[in-house]
Amino acid sequence: MKNNKVILGVGSFLLIASLFTTGCGKEVKLSSKAVVGLEDGEVTVNEFYKEIKADNISKLIDMIDHKVLDEAYKKTEEEDKEVKKQIDNMKDYYPTEDTFKKVIKQYFGATSEEELESTLRLEFKRKKAVEEYIEKNLTDSEIKKYYNENIYGDMSAKHILFSVETTESATIEEKAEAEKNALEKAQEVIEKLNNGEKFDDLVKEYSSDEGTKNKGGDLGKFSYDDMVEEFSSACAKLNIDEYTKEPVKTSYGYHIILKTAQEDKPTLKKVKAKIKEKLREKKLEDDNSLYYQTLRSIREESGITWNDSKLKNAYNDYMNEIIESSKNS
């Protein structure tokens, strides 16, 4: 613990120098004061700093982010609950104290629960900052495009569900056969609809959805996001009183969908916050490196100045490596 305190002490001094002094492109000289005295010599602050700086860049980044984010994102009840939940989950999964300590040391570099909590709180703030930054930088054209193409008014529909009947022990061939049977049955029922048979009668006879089969397959009113994407997308394209002419495949099986009502879409103003959230989620899902690129941008816009060129290079190398690595994950 004593060594850790020395490192943190030097790191704190370094951070202050990096943020608030001038002289970019130089190598910072800290002090000739000894941190360790020996009979035949001494180890100075500057010597120690030169040895540890490049290898402790992640510690420095944590310190920078604390300076940048702790003031902007004060501790909240949401943060408290999330951090406690994560720690409790880890303790449940690794119930012995010895195993818990080994795991948090290996994966978080934490030597105590207090250090783990500090790390998790910083990650919580980083996530918040990244989400807000991405949403803030969305363009009006992106938001309007999403609104035009993906926002719908609430819909009402009925459906007939054809579940794929298999067991966990079923072979690949057996699962494929079960799916083929469900699809063919759905296609047969669509032919019956085409020939004038009543939807409600066919629901009672064929639907696997026990919750709706005795009420004509009625799902009631729902928003686009209430249902799985494949179902909502197919329903949105239907006219009122029109049914799908091909079975719609979802994780539940195959559906025949009959649209019964469609409300007007909400105004852009009403759903703008929701659209921003959706676009942000999609951007982060589509590009794993965006999270780290955004953190880098947040640091740059906070006004950081580097007063040690070797340290700056170490930071850039570290971030480039993380960003490139995340692109392949």
Backbone bond lengths (Angstrom), bond angles and torsions (degrees), N, CA, C in turn:
res aa  C-N    CA-C-N  psi(-1)  N-CA   C-N-CA  omega(-1)  CA-C   N-CA-C  phi
1 M - - - 1.464 - - 1.518 111.73 -
2 K 1.331 116.29 -31.51 1.467 118.10 179.97 1.520 110.63 -64.61
3 N 1.350 117.23 -41.89 1.452 119.96 178.57 1.521 111.47 -62.29
4 N 1.318 115.86 -40.26 1.473 119.14 178.03 1.523 111.36 -59.52
5 K 1.325 116.26 -39.94 1.466 119.81 -179.09 1.522 110.98 -65.52
6 V 1.329 116.38 -36.69 1.465 119.04 178.18 1.518 110.23 -64.93
7 I 1.338 115.78 -45.14 1.462 119.75 -179.50 1.520 111.12 -61.74
8 L 1.308 116.33 -44.29 1.453 119.68 -179.53 1.520 111.23 -66.04
9 G 1.308 116.09 -36.84 1.454 119.03 179.16 1.511 111.52 -63.91
10 V 1.320 117.07 -45.76 1.459 120.95 177.29 1.520 110.25 -65.16
11 G 1.342 116.29 -40.24 1.464 120.40 179.90 1.507 111.45 -61.99
12 S 1.320 118.01 -40.48 1.462 121.12 -179.97 1.517 110.72 -64.18
13 F 1.326 115.58 -41.81 1.458 119.44 178.45 1.521 110.04 -63.36
14 L 1.348 115.68 -43.23 1.447 121.45 179.44 1.515 111.44 -60.79
15 L 1.329 117.10 -44.53 1.454 120.83 -179.29 1.517 111.41 -60.12
16 I 1.307 116.37 -44.34 1.465 120.15 178.89 1.525 110.00 -61.38
17 A 1.328 115.82 -42.50 1.455 119.48 178.53 1.525 110.69 -62.66
18 S 1.329 116.07 -43.77 1.461 120.10 -177.64 1.514 112.51 -63.81
19 L 1.311 116.36 -35.89 1.463 119.73 -173.88 1.528 113.42 -86.44
20 F 1.299 117.68 -32.75 1.463 118.87 -165.46 1.538 116.26 -122.86
21 T 1.326 118.09 4.65 1.458 118.12 177.36 1.509 110.25 -116.03
22 T 1.350 116.74 175.62 1.455 120.70 -178.22 1.514 109.65 -114.56
23 G 1.355 114.67 176.17 1.453 118.80 178.94 1.515 111.54 109.16
24 C 1.326 118.30 40.88 1.450 122.99 -176.62 1.521 110.85 -60.63
25 G 1.339 116.35 140.58 1.451 120.83 178.25 1.505 112.99 96.45
26 K 1.319 119.06 -6.27 1.449 122.78 -179.33 1.512 109.51 -99.31
27 E 1.334 115.48 171.78 1.448 120.25 172.84 1.519 107.90 -101.66
28 V 1.330 115.94 124.40 1.452 120.56 -176.20 1.524 110.75 -66.38
29 K 1.318 116.30 132.28 1.467 122.91 171.99 1.513 106.98 -105.18
30 L 1.305 116.41 117.58 1.454 119.03 -173.94 1.518 112.22 -86.07
31 S 1.309 115.85 -64.75 1.454 118.74 -174.94 1.520 109.62 -168.41
32 S 1.325 115.91 149.82 1.467 120.47 174.02 1.521 110.72 -91.40
33 K 1.341 116.16 3.30 1.457 120.58 -179.87 1.525 110.20 -66.30
34 A 1.312 116.43 137.53 1.452 121.27 -177.87 1.528 110.83 -75.22
35 V 1.346 116.54 135.08 1.453 120.55 170.25 1.526 110.29 -94.70
36 V 1.346 115.65 -22.86 1.464 121.98 175.51 1.520 108.01 -137.01
37 G 1.321 117.20 128.51 1.457 121.57 176.13 1.521 110.96 -104.54
38 L 1.317 116.98 136.49 1.460 123.39 179.50 1.522 109.95 -124.92
39 E 1.316 115.98 163.49 1.465 118.76 179.06 1.524 110.76 -63.08
40 D 1.349 115.70 -36.21 1.454 119.27 -176.53 1.520 113.10 -106.03
41 G 1.300 118.11 17.45 1.455 119.19 179.21 1.517 111.65 160.15
42 E 1.350 115.82 -155.72 1.459 121.20 -177.80 1.520 110.10 -160.04
43 V 1.344 116.02 162.17 1.463 122.47 172.04 1.515 106.73 -112.76
44 T 1.326 116.25 119.77 1.458 119.99 -177.01 1.528 111.58 -87.41
45 V 1.347 114.62 164.14 1.457 120.56 176.19 1.524 110.18 -56.88
46 N 1.312 117.55 -44.03 1.453 121.68 -176.99 1.524 111.59 -65.55
47 E 1.319 117.22 -40.85 1.465 120.69 178.12 1.526 110.67 -63.84
48 F 1.310 115.12 -42.71 1.458 120.00 179.84 1.529 110.55 -64.27
49 Y 1.302 116.32 -44.53 1.455 122.45 179.98 1.528 111.28 -59.29
50 K 1.335 117.00 -44.23 1.457 120.71 -179.10 1.523 111.60 -62.11
51 E 1.333 116.08 -33.98 1.461 120.35 -178.48 1.526 112.60 -74.67
52 I 1.319 117.28 -36.53 1.466 119.65 -170.41 1.522 114.69 -98.98
53 K 1.327 119.21 -15.43 1.465 119.75 -166.06 1.537 113.33 -62.77
54 A 1.327 118.59 -48.35 1.463 119.71 -175.89 1.522 111.88 -70.17
55 D 1.336 116.62 -33.09 1.460 120.37 -176.90 1.523 112.99 -81.01
56 N 1.307 117.60 -7.77 1.464 121.61 -178.94 1.523 112.51 -118.14
57 I 1.340 115.47 29.24 1.455 119.38 -175.43 1.533 111.80 -64.56
58 S 1.337 117.54 -33.90 1.462 118.92 179.67 1.525 111.10 -66.00
59 K 1.335 116.76 -35.09 1.472 120.34 176.23 1.529 110.01 -64.90
60 L 1.315 116.49 -41.29 1.463 120.49 178.79 1.533 110.46 -64.02
61 I 1.341 116.43 -41.42 1.466 119.85 179.34 1.526 110.33 -61.37
62 D 1.330 116.53 -41.10 1.468 119.44 176.43 1.521 111.20 -59.45
63 M 1.311 116.39 -42.46 1.468 120.75 -179.20 1.523 111.42 -66.32
64 I 1.346 115.68 -40.69 1.464 119.72 176.82 1.527 110.24 -61.27
65 D 1.334 115.81 -47.08 1.460 119.57 -177.17 1.523 111.81 -65.33
66 H 1.310 117.34 -35.05 1.464 119.33 174.56 1.532 109.95 -60.30
67 K 1.335 116.47 -45.19 1.460 120.43 179.56 1.525 111.63 -62.25
68 V 1.342 115.80 -39.70 1.457 120.89 -176.35 1.529 111.98 -76.53
69 L 1.347 116.92 -38.35 1.466 120.29 -168.14 1.525 115.38 -102.86
70 D 1.313 117.89 -28.81 1.467 119.10 -174.44 1.524 112.58 -61.73
71 E 1.317 116.26 -34.13 1.466 119.45 179.99 1.526 110.90 -76.33
72 A 1.342 115.51 -38.67 1.473 120.16 -177.05 1.522 112.28 -74.99
73 Y 1.341 115.88 -30.57 1.467 120.21 -177.14 1.525 109.38 -123.39
74 K 1.324 114.23 86.79 1.460 119.99 178.94 1.523 110.22 -65.72
75 K 1.318 115.77 155.26 1.450 121.11 179.00 1.530 110.00 -59.83
76 T 1.340 115.98 133.31 1.458 121.59 -178.90 1.530 109.85 -125.86
77 E 1.320 114.41 168.39 1.467 119.46 176.36 1.529 110.32 -64.00
78 E 1.323 116.03 -36.24 1.470 120.23 178.05 1.526 110.31 -61.18
79 E 1.333 116.11 -44.63 1.469 120.67 178.38 1.519 110.67 -62.68
80 D 1.333 116.64 -45.92 1.468 120.71 -179.91 1.527 110.77 -56.38
81 K 1.332 116.24 -46.89 1.458 120.90 -177.47 1.517 111.74 -65.42
82 E 1.327 116.81 -42.01 1.462 120.41 -177.76 1.527 111.22 -67.10
83 V 1.325 116.62 -44.04 1.467 120.08 -179.67 1.528 110.27 -65.65
84 K 1.318 116.79 -44.06 1.468 120.39 178.35 1.530 110.75 -60.99
85 K 1.314 116.45 -41.70 1.459 120.96 179.59 1.527 111.01 -60.77
86 Q 1.330 117.51 -43.98 1.457 121.11 -179.66 1.523 111.61 -64.49
87 I 1.332 116.23 -43.31 1.469 119.85 179.99 1.524 110.21 -66.49
88 D 1.327 117.24 -43.29 1.466 120.85 179.07 1.524 111.14 -61.57
89 N 1.328 116.46 -40.49 1.464 120.24 178.72 1.522 111.48 -63.21
90 M 1.328 116.10 -40.60 1.473 119.83 178.49 1.521 110.92 -65.59
91 K 1.323 115.76 -40.38 1.469 119.52 179.94 1.531 110.65 -66.93
92 D 1.328 116.65 -36.55 1.465 120.03 177.72 1.528 110.91 -66.31
93 Y 1.352 115.12 -38.14 1.466 119.87 -177.12 1.520 111.29 -77.94
94 Y 1.333 116.39 -33.11 1.473 121.65 177.91 1.530 107.54 -120.78
95 P 1.324 117.16 79.78 1.470 121.19 -168.17 1.522 115.47 -68.33
96 T 1.351 118.67 -26.54 1.467 118.21 -179.80 1.520 109.53 -84.15
97 E 1.330 115.79 143.69 1.465 120.58 -176.89 1.518 111.52 -62.09
98 D 1.331 117.18 -37.44 1.458 121.21 -178.42 1.531 110.71 -64.16
99 T 1.330 116.36 -45.75 1.465 120.20 179.52 1.524 110.84 -65.99
100 F 1.313 116.60 -42.34 1.462 121.32 178.80 1.523 110.72 -57.46
101 K 1.323 117.39 -45.98 1.465 121.51 -179.20 1.526 111.56 -65.05
102 K 1.342 116.25 -39.46 1.466 119.56 178.92 1.519 111.25 -64.50
103 V 1.334 115.82 -40.88 1.464 120.52 -178.12 1.525 111.19 -67.15
104 I 1.320 117.66 -46.39 1.467 118.86 -177.44 1.528 110.79 -69.35
105 K 1.338 116.66 -26.93 1.457 119.70 175.44 1.520 110.38 -71.18
106 Q 1.335 116.11 -43.97 1.457 121.22 -177.09 1.520 112.50 -67.59
107 Y 1.322 117.03 -44.56 1.459 120.42 -172.17 1.529 114.60 -97.78
108 F 1.322 117.09 -21.49 1.465 119.36 -177.62 1.531 113.07 -122.25
109 G 1.325 117.16 -6.81 1.459 120.02 -177.58 1.509 112.52 67.40
110 A 1.336 116.90 20.85 1.464 121.68 -176.95 1.521 110.24 -97.58
111 T 1.319 116.43 135.03 1.469 120.82 179.68 1.527 111.99 -99.70
112 S 1.323 116.89 -0.74 1.460 120.55 178.98 1.526 108.67 -155.87
113 E 1.328 115.28 166.60 1.460 119.51 177.74 1.521 110.78 -64.99
114 E 1.333 116.98 -32.28 1.473 120.77 179.16 1.537 110.06 -64.59
115 E 1.342 116.91 -42.14 1.465 120.03 178.37 1.525 110.54 -67.24
116 L 1.324 117.07 -38.36 1.464 120.82 176.78 1.522 110.12 -60.88
117 E 1.330 116.81 -45.09 1.462 120.65 179.57 1.520 111.07 -59.71
118 S 1.336 116.74 -42.49 1.460 120.57 178.77 1.531 111.04 -61.57
119 T 1.334 116.42 -41.65 1.461 121.30 178.81 1.523 111.15 -63.81
120 L 1.319 116.58 -44.62 1.467 120.37 -178.65 1.526 111.53 -67.48
121 R 1.329 116.42 -35.56 1.465 119.45 177.41 1.535 110.48 -65.77
122 L 1.318 116.07 -38.91 1.458 118.94 177.97 1.524 110.47 -65.74
123 E 1.332 117.67 -41.49 1.458 120.56 178.53 1.527 111.45 -63.93
124 F 1.318 116.74 -36.65 1.462 121.07 176.60 1.527 110.00 -60.72
125 K 1.326 116.40 -45.94 1.466 121.13 -179.41 1.529 110.91 -67.56
126 R 1.319 117.08 -38.76 1.468 119.87 177.15 1.533 110.56 -60.04
127 K 1.320 116.17 -45.42 1.460 120.01 -179.48 1.525 110.84 -61.25
128 K 1.326 116.61 -44.02 1.462 120.85 177.98 1.530 110.88 -60.53
129 A 1.324 115.77 -45.01 1.463 120.70 -177.93 1.523 111.08 -64.25
130 V 1.324 116.84 -42.08 1.463 121.17 179.55 1.523 110.23 -63.54
131 E 1.323 116.84 -46.12 1.470 120.51 -179.17 1.524 110.88 -60.63
132 E 1.327 116.91 -45.52 1.464 120.33 -178.71 1.525 111.20 -66.84
133 Y 1.322 116.68 -38.47 1.468 120.97 -179.02 1.530 110.17 -64.11
134 I 1.325 116.82 -46.23 1.465 120.61 -178.89 1.529 110.29 -63.71
135 E 1.328 117.24 -44.41 1.460 120.17 179.97 1.530 111.24 -64.81
136 K 1.322 116.48 -38.95 1.468 120.60 -179.50 1.525 111.14 -63.38
137 N 1.332 116.73 -30.35 1.467 120.94 -175.55 1.526 113.88 -97.58
138 L 1.331 116.97 9.29 1.462 119.38 172.93 1.527 109.36 -70.02
139 T 1.310 116.75 143.20 1.466 120.44 179.81 1.522 111.10 -89.64
140 D 1.321 115.78 157.33 1.466 120.46 177.37 1.520 110.97 -60.70
141 S 1.342 117.10 -35.78 1.465 119.99 -178.99 1.528 111.13 -67.90
142 E 1.331 117.66 -36.54 1.462 120.84 176.43 1.528 110.57 -62.87
143 I 1.317 114.97 -45.04 1.466 120.27 -177.93 1.525 110.34 -65.86
144 K 1.332 117.00 -44.46 1.471 120.98 -179.01 1.531 110.90 -65.27
145 K 1.319 117.20 -39.87 1.467 121.52 179.24 1.533 110.13 -61.73
146 Y 1.330 116.38 -44.38 1.461 119.92 179.53 1.526 109.92 -64.03
147 Y 1.319 115.83 -40.72 1.469 120.71 179.73 1.522 110.47 -60.33
148 N 1.321 116.34 -46.66 1.467 120.59 -177.16 1.526 112.17 -66.48
149 E 1.325 116.77 -35.42 1.459 120.68 -171.20 1.529 114.36 -98.01
150 N 1.328 117.56 -20.08 1.460 118.76 -170.11 1.528 116.32 -129.51
151 I 1.307 117.42 -4.54 1.462 119.15 -179.00 1.527 109.99 -102.87
152 Y 1.307 114.91 128.76 1.457 121.69 -179.14 1.521 109.45 -130.60
153 G 1.323 115.04 156.50 1.450 118.88 170.83 1.520 110.29 -73.31
154 D 1.312 117.29 165.13 1.461 120.78 178.33 1.526 110.08 -58.67
155 M 1.325 115.24 145.84 1.465 121.73 -178.91 1.519 109.62 -120.02
156 S 1.313 116.04 160.95 1.467 122.44 170.20 1.525 106.72 -127.62
157 A 1.333 115.30 143.88 1.466 118.29 -176.91 1.523 110.84 -157.40
158 K 1.322 114.04 162.29 1.457 122.90 168.77 1.526 107.25 -117.14
159 H 1.326 115.98 158.14 1.466 117.36 176.40 1.518 111.18 -148.87
160 I 1.332 113.42 158.91 1.467 121.73 169.75 1.524 105.64 -117.53
161 L 1.313 116.24 123.19 1.468 121.15 -177.05 1.527 110.36 -103.74
162 F 1.326 115.15 134.59 1.458 122.30 175.12 1.531 107.41 -117.89
163 S 1.320 115.41 98.39 1.466 119.96 -177.77 1.522 110.28 -72.37
164 V 1.333 114.80 150.65 1.465 120.65 174.74 1.521 106.74 -89.29
165 E 1.318 117.14 104.83 1.462 122.21 -171.57 1.531 110.81 -84.55
166 T 1.341 116.15 103.00 1.468 121.14 176.87 1.516 108.98 -140.62
167 T 1.330 115.34 173.10 1.462 121.61 174.53 1.518 108.86 -118.40
168 E 1.338 116.40 164.55 1.466 120.48 179.83 1.520 111.70 -61.58
169 S 1.313 116.60 -29.59 1.464 119.92 -177.51 1.532 112.89 -87.28
170 A 1.326 117.03 0.35 1.467 120.22 -177.87 1.522 110.97 -64.25
171 T 1.319 115.95 146.39 1.460 121.33 177.45 1.527 109.73 -77.53
172 I 1.316 116.39 168.95 1.466 121.19 177.51 1.522 110.00 -59.52
173 E 1.327 115.61 -40.89 1.464 120.07 -179.67 1.522 110.74 -65.21
174 E 1.336 116.93 -41.46 1.467 121.24 179.74 1.530 111.17 -65.16
175 K 1.344 116.53 -39.74 1.466 119.89 178.27 1.531 110.89 -65.93
176 A 1.319 115.87 -40.78 1.462 119.98 179.18 1.531 110.63 -64.07
177 E 1.321 116.65 -38.85 1.459 121.08 179.09 1.526 111.00 -66.60
178 A 1.337 116.64 -40.52 1.466 121.02 179.15 1.522 110.56 -64.58
179 E 1.317 116.98 -40.38 1.468 120.04 178.99 1.520 110.28 -67.07
180 K 1.327 116.93 -40.37 1.469 121.08 178.12 1.526 110.39 -60.88
181 N 1.326 116.28 -41.54 1.469 120.21 -179.82 1.529 111.40 -64.58
182 A 1.342 116.94 -42.34 1.464 120.86 179.75 1.519 110.66 -63.60
183 L 1.329 116.93 -43.24 1.465 121.31 179.53 1.530 110.72 -63.50
184 E 1.311 116.84 -46.31 1.463 120.06 -178.64 1.529 111.50 -63.87
185 K 1.335 116.36 -38.29 1.462 119.91 178.60 1.539 110.30 -64.44
186 A 1.342 116.18 -41.94 1.469 120.38 178.16 1.526 110.39 -62.17
187 Q 1.328 116.96 -40.79 1.466 120.91 179.47 1.534 111.22 -65.51
188 E 1.324 115.80 -36.67 1.466 119.91 177.53 1.533 111.20 -64.10
189 V 1.333 116.30 -40.97 1.460 120.17 -178.64 1.527 110.67 -69.53
190 I 1.328 117.49 -35.08 1.467 120.03 175.45 1.531 110.01 -61.45
191 E 1.328 116.71 -38.04 1.468 120.25 176.57 1.521 110.85 -62.97
192 K 1.334 116.12 -38.14 1.463 120.09 177.77 1.528 110.50 -63.95
193 L 1.353 116.57 -40.79 1.466 120.46 176.51 1.522 110.34 -63.37
194 N 1.328 115.85 -42.22 1.468 120.02 178.83 1.529 111.28 -61.12
195 N 1.324 115.08 -28.64 1.473 119.78 -178.97 1.526 112.64 -89.65
196 G 1.345 116.86 6.92 1.453 120.18 172.01 1.513 116.42 99.70
197 E 1.338 118.34 2.05 1.458 118.27 178.37 1.534 109.79 -70.54
198 K 1.346 116.18 152.13 1.462 121.05 -173.98 1.532 111.93 -78.62
199 F 1.322 114.56 138.54 1.462 121.28 -178.67 1.523 111.08 -59.17
200 D 1.341 117.53 -47.71 1.466 121.32 -176.57 1.527 112.06 -60.89
201 D 1.337 116.55 -37.12 1.466 120.18 179.03 1.528 110.74 -67.30
202 L 1.310 115.81 -39.88 1.468 120.04 -178.49 1.524 111.21 -71.24
203 V 1.330 116.90 -31.56 1.468 120.63 175.61 1.524 109.52 -59.12
204 K 1.324 116.45 -50.26 1.465 120.91 -177.71 1.527 111.67 -60.18
205 E 1.310 115.61 -35.90 1.465 119.93 -174.97 1.530 112.89 -80.62
206 Y 1.352 117.16 -34.47 1.465 118.50 -168.00 1.538 116.00 -119.49
207 S 1.317 118.73 -23.12 1.471 119.12 -169.30 1.527 112.93 -68.27
208 S 1.343 115.35 139.52 1.468 122.15 175.78 1.522 111.88 -88.81
209 D 1.343 116.96 -6.47 1.464 120.84 -178.58 1.521 108.97 -85.20
210 E 1.342 115.49 96.94 1.458 120.53 -176.56 1.522 112.27 -64.41
211 G 1.331 117.27 -24.56 1.456 120.75 -177.57 1.510 114.36 -74.15
212 T 1.347 116.87 -21.80 1.471 119.23 -176.60 1.525 113.97 -124.29
213 K 1.321 119.54 -8.43 1.471 120.13 -171.75 1.527 112.75 -66.07
214 N 1.331 117.50 -25.21 1.464 119.76 179.95 1.528 112.90 -91.89
215 K 1.333 116.06 4.46 1.478 119.22 174.47 1.526 110.55 -129.98
216 G 1.312 114.20 38.16 1.462 120.09 174.34 1.515 114.39 72.34
217 G 1.332 117.51 16.83 1.467 120.24 -179.45 1.513 113.46 75.98
218 D 1.356 116.48 14.53 1.469 121.19 -173.79 1.530 111.39 -69.43
219 L 1.325 116.15 122.00 1.467 122.99 178.22 1.520 112.11 -96.18
220 G 1.326 117.21 -5.65 1.454 120.42 -177.86 1.517 111.86 72.87
221 K 1.322 115.93 -159.82 1.470 121.94 -178.94 1.518 109.91 -89.95
222 F 1.316 116.63 139.61 1.470 120.85 179.49 1.522 109.97 -150.55
223 S 1.319 115.33 154.03 1.462 120.47 175.05 1.524 108.97 -87.47
224 Y 1.296 115.91 167.14 1.471 121.28 -179.23 1.524 110.30 -56.65
225 D 1.320 117.73 -40.50 1.461 121.32 -175.77 1.519 113.75 -80.87
226 D 1.317 117.27 -8.31 1.464 119.67 179.19 1.522 112.07 -70.50
227 M 1.316 116.88 -27.98 1.461 122.19 -176.76 1.522 110.38 -108.47
228 V 1.329 116.21 165.48 1.460 119.30 175.37 1.528 108.73 -64.25
229 E 1.314 116.27 153.06 1.458 122.85 -172.29 1.533 112.28 -53.65
230 E 1.322 117.44 -45.87 1.464 120.55 -175.77 1.533 111.55 -62.04
231 F 1.320 115.61 -39.58 1.465 120.23 -179.56 1.526 110.15 -68.37
232 S 1.317 117.13 -50.68 1.473 120.81 -177.00 1.522 111.42 -62.87
233 S 1.326 116.00 -40.92 1.463 120.06 -179.07 1.523 111.01 -62.43
234 A 1.325 116.04 -43.81 1.466 119.81 179.72 1.523 111.34 -66.37
235 C 1.329 116.07 -41.19 1.462 120.00 -179.30 1.527 111.30 -66.15
236 A 1.322 116.73 -39.87 1.464 120.87 -177.41 1.528 112.03 -61.57
237 K 1.331 116.47 -29.57 1.467 120.67 -176.82 1.528 112.89 -81.65
238 L 1.331 117.06 -11.49 1.461 120.64 -177.67 1.524 111.75 -82.22
239 N 1.306 115.95 150.47 1.460 121.14 167.30 1.523 108.13 -81.87
240 I 1.315 117.18 162.93 1.471 120.74 177.53 1.527 109.40 -63.17
241 D 1.333 116.34 136.28 1.470 125.57 -177.81 1.528 112.58 69.77
242 E 1.323 117.14 16.61 1.465 121.52 175.24 1.529 108.80 -105.58
243 Y 1.328 117.46 143.92 1.460 121.68 177.43 1.536 110.36 -114.42
244 T 1.307 116.26 160.52 1.465 120.90 -179.04 1.518 109.89 -70.40
245 K 1.323 115.81 132.16 1.467 121.07 -177.75 1.530 112.07 -86.21
246 E 1.310 115.99 -9.23 1.457 121.77 172.87 1.524 107.82 -129.32
247 P 1.343 118.75 145.59 1.467 120.21 177.72 1.525 111.17 -60.86
248 V 1.323 115.42 141.87 1.465 121.70 179.70 1.535 108.72 -101.04
249 K 1.322 116.17 118.96 1.460 120.06 -177.52 1.526 110.70 -89.13
250 T 1.336 116.31 130.17 1.468 122.37 171.99 1.524 107.59 -134.45
251 S 1.317 116.19 -176.38 1.465 120.44 178.38 1.527 112.00 -66.97
252 Y 1.342 117.03 -13.18 1.469 121.13 -179.71 1.523 112.69 -90.56
253 G 1.314 116.12 -15.52 1.461 120.38 -176.66 1.519 109.78 136.18
254 Y 1.359 115.68 -142.41 1.468 121.33 178.43 1.526 109.26 -114.14
255 H 1.338 115.40 139.40 1.463 121.14 -177.24 1.529 109.94 -121.40
256 I 1.324 114.26 145.93 1.464 121.09 160.01 1.528 104.79 -109.11
257 I 1.327 116.50 124.25 1.468 121.07 -173.66 1.523 110.09 -113.02
258 L 1.319 115.55 131.16 1.472 122.00 174.20 1.520 108.15 -115.61
259 K 1.319 116.02 116.02 1.469 120.64 -179.87 1.529 109.69 -81.75
260 T 1.342 115.55 129.65 1.471 119.40 -176.45 1.522 113.74 -112.46
261 A 1.342 117.86 -19.03 1.475 120.08 179.57 1.523 109.76 -161.90
262 Q 1.323 115.42 155.16 1.465 121.61 178.37 1.530 109.08 -146.07
263 E 1.315 117.18 121.57 1.464 121.00 176.64 1.525 110.17 -90.37
264 D 1.335 116.01 161.01 1.465 120.18 176.28 1.524 109.98 -64.58
265 K 1.332 116.06 149.07 1.464 118.90 179.03 1.526 109.71 -70.62
266 P 1.331 117.73 148.61 1.466 120.50 178.41 1.520 110.64 -67.34
267 T 1.324 116.65 161.88 1.463 120.47 178.54 1.521 110.17 -67.91
268 L 1.330 115.74 157.40 1.464 120.92 178.57 1.521 110.84 -59.33
269 K 1.325 116.73 -40.27 1.458 120.92 -179.47 1.523 111.43 -58.55
270 K 1.317 116.09 -39.51 1.464 120.80 -176.38 1.523 112.39 -69.20
271 V 1.329 116.77 -33.06 1.475 119.41 -174.23 1.526 113.26 -110.94
272 K 1.325 117.64 8.82 1.462 120.29 -174.77 1.522 112.05 -61.16
273 A 1.324 117.54 -42.58 1.470 120.56 179.86 1.522 110.60 -62.69
274 K 1.307 116.20 -40.26 1.460 121.46 179.06 1.528 110.69 -65.61
275 I 1.322 116.64 -40.26 1.467 120.98 178.66 1.520 110.61 -63.42
276 K 1.328 116.90 -43.12 1.460 120.41 178.39 1.522 111.19 -59.52
277 E 1.311 115.44 -41.94 1.466 120.37 179.25 1.532 110.39 -62.74
278 K 1.339 116.80 -44.12 1.455 121.16 -179.65 1.531 111.51 -64.41
279 L 1.333 116.44 -43.73 1.458 120.37 179.99 1.531 111.16 -65.16
280 R 1.326 116.22 -40.70 1.458 120.31 177.35 1.529 111.13 -61.34
281 E 1.334 116.33 -45.85 1.461 120.26 179.42 1.523 110.98 -60.42
282 K 1.322 116.39 -41.89 1.464 120.70 -178.15 1.523 110.79 -66.75
283 K 1.327 117.13 -42.38 1.464 120.31 179.44 1.525 111.11 -60.99
284 L 1.323 116.96 -42.52 1.458 120.48 -179.99 1.528 111.45 -70.04
285 E 1.331 117.25 -34.32 1.464 120.90 177.49 1.529 111.06 -70.29
286 D 1.317 116.77 -37.97 1.465 121.20 -176.54 1.524 113.19 -75.47
287 D 1.327 117.42 -24.61 1.474 121.16 -176.59 1.522 109.32 -138.47
288 N 1.333 116.30 101.29 1.460 120.76 -178.27 1.526 112.90 -63.82
289 S 1.321 116.84 -22.84 1.465 119.69 -178.41 1.525 112.62 -82.12
290 L 1.329 117.44 -13.09 1.468 120.42 -175.14 1.519 111.74 -60.84
291 Y 1.324 117.61 -36.25 1.467 121.53 179.25 1.527 110.38 -55.73
292 Y 1.332 117.17 -48.25 1.464 121.58 -176.78 1.526 111.25 -75.46
293 Q 1.323 116.89 -35.05 1.465 119.42 176.06 1.531 110.32 -63.26
294 T 1.333 115.76 -38.44 1.459 120.01 -179.81 1.523 111.04 -67.57
295 L 1.330 117.44 -42.82 1.465 120.23 176.87 1.524 110.36 -58.93
296 R 1.319 116.50 -40.45 1.471 119.88 178.17 1.533 110.30 -62.01
297 S 1.328 116.90 -42.66 1.465 120.72 179.43 1.523 111.05 -64.79
298 I 1.329 117.35 -40.39 1.465 121.29 179.12 1.525 110.32 -60.69
299 R 1.336 116.15 -42.55 1.476 119.43 178.73 1.528 110.60 -64.65
300 E 1.325 116.17 -43.58 1.465 119.49 -178.70 1.527 111.15 -62.53
301 E 1.325 116.31 -40.22 1.458 119.68 -178.19 1.526 112.97 -77.10
302 S 1.327 116.73 -9.60 1.466 119.56 177.62 1.526 111.93 -78.75
303 G 1.340 116.45 -8.93 1.462 120.10 177.25 1.510 114.93 94.31
304 I 1.321 117.66 23.70 1.471 120.78 179.08 1.520 110.73 -64.06
305 T 1.302 115.89 138.78 1.465 122.07 169.54 1.524 107.90 -124.57
306 W 1.319 116.11 135.90 1.460 121.16 -179.51 1.527 108.76 -99.03
307 N 1.313 116.33 129.40 1.459 120.71 -177.80 1.517 112.31 -112.22
308 D 1.326 115.00 12.10 1.451 120.80 175.54 1.524 106.63 -139.05
309 S 1.320 117.50 109.84 1.461 121.66 -173.29 1.526 112.00 -63.17
310 K 1.336 117.13 -36.03 1.464 119.47 179.54 1.531 110.76 -67.33
311 L 1.304 115.80 -37.79 1.462 119.93 178.50 1.529 110.26 -68.34
312 K 1.314 116.57 -40.86 1.459 120.78 177.38 1.525 110.46 -60.89
313 N 1.324 116.90 -43.31 1.464 120.92 178.60 1.528 111.06 -63.84
314 A 1.328 115.76 -39.59 1.466 119.90 178.68 1.524 110.40 -63.25
315 Y 1.323 116.15 -40.75 1.463 120.93 178.21 1.526 110.55 -63.30
316 N 1.330 117.50 -47.65 1.462 121.08 -178.94 1.522 111.51 -62.80
317 D 1.327 116.28 -41.25 1.468 119.90 177.98 1.528 110.56 -62.68
318 Y 1.314 115.60 -42.65 1.466 121.50 -179.41 1.528 110.46 -62.14
319 M 1.329 117.13 -47.57 1.457 121.13 -178.74 1.528 111.48 -67.82
320 N 1.324 117.12 -40.52 1.468 119.91 178.41 1.524 111.23 -61.32
321 E 1.315 115.50 -38.97 1.464 119.92 179.99 1.536 111.07 -66.18
322 I 1.327 115.84 -43.69 1.470 119.73 178.70 1.522 111.05 -64.08
323 I 1.323 117.35 -43.67 1.457 121.69 -177.92 1.528 110.39 -64.61
324 E 1.343 117.34 -45.09 1.459 120.40 179.79 1.527 110.93 -65.99
325 S 1.322 115.84 -40.32 1.461 120.51 179.93 1.522 111.01 -63.52
326 S 1.329 117.31 -40.29 1.474 120.97 -177.67 1.533 111.43 -69.57
327 K 1.330 117.56 -25.31 1.470 120.34 178.48 1.520 111.58 -65.69
328 N 1.320 115.69 -27.11 1.462 120.92 -177.18 1.519 113.49 -98.03
329 S 1.343 115.89 1.81 1.468 118.49 -176.87 1.522 111.67 -89.87
